[in-house]
């Protein structure tokens, strides 16, 4: 596995800090917000006699509560359709290990979350990318493009919805088309929906688990990390109505004994977080998203689709190469002793050469910091010696509708 | 992966409980003892603002403290030789993923901890067993046997020291012979030393990390679970001076973001557990081991080597098949409304047909419970319809010396 373009920049950011600069970290999906009091209180006050292994699929009480949670979202599952995992990371590795033999293929729209590459390497699975484009807000590529990529080694299609890194929310129609496709070719449909509660449009969220007649195909990957500002818990879940997959995943789960004890306690308690807490988190991210999408689109030569969900936005910048530009921001740029760290989009594309004019921005800082960071970016784009106008794309519908 | 003989028995144990029997669970390595006050207090009182991802290799403060801990054990490593993992489970999978391609082979003395099979399946590695025997206390098989198994696909040798399930402690000479072997054939030497503090003999523990000239070959797998009665934390470590392995493992570590937050806080604090606490734990396990080995060897037809370490003992029982016997204990046996759950040893052997006359007993209950359980076992062996005398083995040196 090559080092990602994001990670290559971290030493430059550290040097900039040593040089006395304030660096706004907008490169990773680590929210800056606190967990709910309910979550914290469970950690502090749950009685502990023995710190033991839990059930390998996770505590039954937690799984039952999660099943109730999903039922309220019109995802009809029982507790024994749910395996608690060590983060969504482990859920994805279980899913790949259950569904694939070494060398099998999973089709994935790109750009995609760069860490999926690591899970694929660890499980000897090949990711086959299908390129989505900023020109139509990173919507699902045509189904015909998927069909062209299907081979005898193809085991499934993997989406992240709403999407990291693009912020795109797949429509019900897009999900239904994928459902028809996986049934037609007898494939699995994996959906990473860890950002589900962060959708900023009226359009209702539609999960792959709501597809009719796809029970044997669909697998939901979920996590407490983003929804409850609890990344460090390392608590995720693999959810499917396919009994064979559950049984096979249980064997991998048993091999690693159990998910973390305190993480499960906190994760279960997080489900009881108050409406007020959840609304405040949502409102905060929505304000940031509104702010940052507007700020980006006001900059000369910058295009940013209005992300419908997550806390990321992709932006096309008028530069020769965002890897160079992001490094230059850290090494050469200075605005009132401030600069920023962004994620060059090349790390999110598997197809070589793509993403060179795009960055992903994670809005994981408060509005004041974001404003300073966007001021820096606007100025930097004027000063950057490698500035290069990018051919204007036809239309970005969400921007016009924003 | 087939279901293990241990797991097949669990439903029978649950039925026995529903039928009103007391079942002594001696089947798994889940200690019944509490964590130290130091560990608990850290969970309760460490300030938390944001539950964030840690460094992918684990918190630097924890790794530095661990390096100091190892130095006291004459294992000279720096903090950047250490990756904190989600249990030893993850450390083993990182190690296999770093060192092996799909289809590569790892040689392992059997009987071995059954979960290694799961890690091998998850990483597409083949375990090649070399049989050790109860006749000589499960000592290391002759090096010539290892040499016979080495092929072009062999990437390493894996030991657990002291050994789960046998309780055997490899001698310094045995470790040195393995060191010479891996150097000769340019292999990795993986050593799972999670039970290191539970050694009941005067013979000093000798780690693979103390071998001279083997820095590029050796990898230590460790865990806080057993040492500090904290299985549920899911905190382990992969330790090696081989920089290439550290760098590759870091990529897998980065893909899964970080080990658990609260587990790391507790794991770091556990290193400060008082001598008094650690001594009490040690004394408790030593008393149990002394009791159970004596009790077993007093039973007619039973042979149990005096386990030198861990909290397991293997015993040869005068029965036709321990899988059948262990099930019969739960379904047909009853002594004052009590029975016991043991682990048939067949699950610890990869070679088909081995272990049929052996069980592993985990002494994870207090002496009074163990006494009741051994009373049950003695009586059961008299009543069991499939009783069968096993050809007496020549000599079991540790028993005579016990």
Boltz contact constraints between the chains, C-beta under 6 A:
constraints:
  - contact:
      token1: [A, 1]
      token2: [B, 251]
      max_distance: 6.0
  - contact:
      token1: [A, 30]
      token2: [B, 52]
      max_distance: 6.0
  - contact:
      token1: [A, 30]
      token2: [B, 53]
      max_distance: 6.0
  - contact:
      token1: [A, 34]
      token2: [B, 49]
      max_distance: 6.0
  - contact:
      token1: [A, 34]
      token2: [B, 50]
      max_distance: 6.0
  - contact:
      token1: [A, 35]
      token2: [B, 51]
      max_distance: 6.0
  - contact:
      token1: [A, 44]
      token2: [B, 44]
      max_distance: 6.0
  - contact:
      token1: [A, 49]
      token2: [B, 34]
      max_distance: 6.0
  - contact:
      token1: [A, 50]
      token2: [B, 34]
      max_distance: 6.0
  - contact:
      token1: [A, 51]
      token2: [B, 35]
      max_distance: 6.0
  - contact:
      token1: [A, 51]
      token2: [B, 230]
      max_distance: 6.0
  - contact:
      token1: [A, 51]
      token2: [B, 232]
      max_distance: 6.0
  - contact:
      token1: [A, 51]
      token2: [B, 233]
      max_distance: 6.0
  - contact:
      token1: [A, 52]
      token2: [B, 30]
      max_distance: 6.0
  - contact:
      token1: [A, 52]
      token2: [B, 231]
      max_distance: 6.0
  - contact:
      token1: [A, 52]
      token2: [B, 232]
      max_distance: 6.0
  - contact:
      token1: [A, 53]
      token2: [B, 30]
      max_distance: 6.0
  - contact:
      token1: [A, 53]
      token2: [B, 231]
      max_distance: 6.0
  - contact:
      token1: [A, 53]
      token2: [B, 232]
      max_distance: 6.0
  - contact:
      token1: [A, 86]
      token2: [B, 86]
      max_distance: 6.0
  - contact:
      token1: [A, 89]
      token2: [B, 256]
      max_distance: 6.0
  - contact:
      token1: [A, 97]
      token2: [B, 122]
      max_distance: 6.0
  - contact:
      token1: [A, 102]
      token2: [B, 102]
      max_distance: 6.0
  - contact:
      token1: [A, 102]
      token2: [B, 124]
      max_distance: 6.0
  - contact:
      token1: [A, 115]
      token2: [B, 255]
      max_distance: 6.0
  - contact:
      token1: [A, 118]
      token2: [B, 255]
      max_distance: 6.0
  - contact:
      token1: [A, 119]
      token2: [B, 255]
      max_distance: 6.0
  - contact:
      token1: [A, 122]
      token2: [B, 97]
      max_distance: 6.0
  - contact:
      token1: [A, 122]
      token2: [B, 252]
      max_distance: 6.0
  - contact:
      token1: [A, 124]
      token2: [B, 102]
      max_distance: 6.0
  - contact:
      token1: [A, 124]
      token2: [B, 124]
      max_distance: 6.0
  - contact:
      token1: [A, 230]
      token2: [B, 51]
      max_distance: 6.0
  - contact:
      token1: [A, 231]
      token2: [B, 52]
      max_distance: 6.0
  - contact:
      token1: [A, 231]
      token2: [B, 53]
      max_distance: 6.0
  - contact:
      token1: [A, 232]
      token2: [B, 51]
      max_distance: 6.0
  - contact:
      token1: [A, 232]
      token2: [B, 52]
      max_distance: 6.0
  - contact:
      token1: [A, 232]
      token2: [B, 53]
      max_distance: 6.0
  - contact:
      token1: [A, 232]
      token2: [B, 261]
      max_distance: 6.0
  - contact:
      token1: [A, 233]
      token2: [B, 51]
      max_distance: 6.0
  - contact:
      token1: [A, 234]
      token2: [B, 260]
      max_distance: 6.0
  - contact:
      token1: [A, 251]
      token2: [B, 1]
      max_distance: 6.0
  - contact:
      token1: [A, 252]
      token2: [B, 122]
      max_distance: 6.0
  - contact:
      token1: [A, 255]
      token2: [B, 115]
      max_distance: 6.0
  - contact:
      token1: [A, 255]
      token2: [B, 118]
      max_distance: 6.0
  - contact:
      token1: [A, 255]
      token2: [B, 119]
      max_distance: 6.0
  - contact:
      token1: [A, 256]
      token2: [B, 89]
      max_distance: 6.0
  - contact:
      token1: [A, 260]
      token2: [B, 234]
      max_distance: 6.0
  - contact:
      token1: [A, 260]
      token2: [B, 260]
      max_distance: 6.0
  - contact:
      token1: [A, 260]
      token2: [B, 263]
      max_distance: 6.0
  - contact:
      token1: [A, 261]
      token2: [B, 232]
      max_distance: 6.0
  - contact:
      token1: [A, 262]
      token2: [B, 262]
      max_distance: 6.0
  - contact:
      token1: [A, 263]
      token2: [B, 260]
      max_distance: 6.0
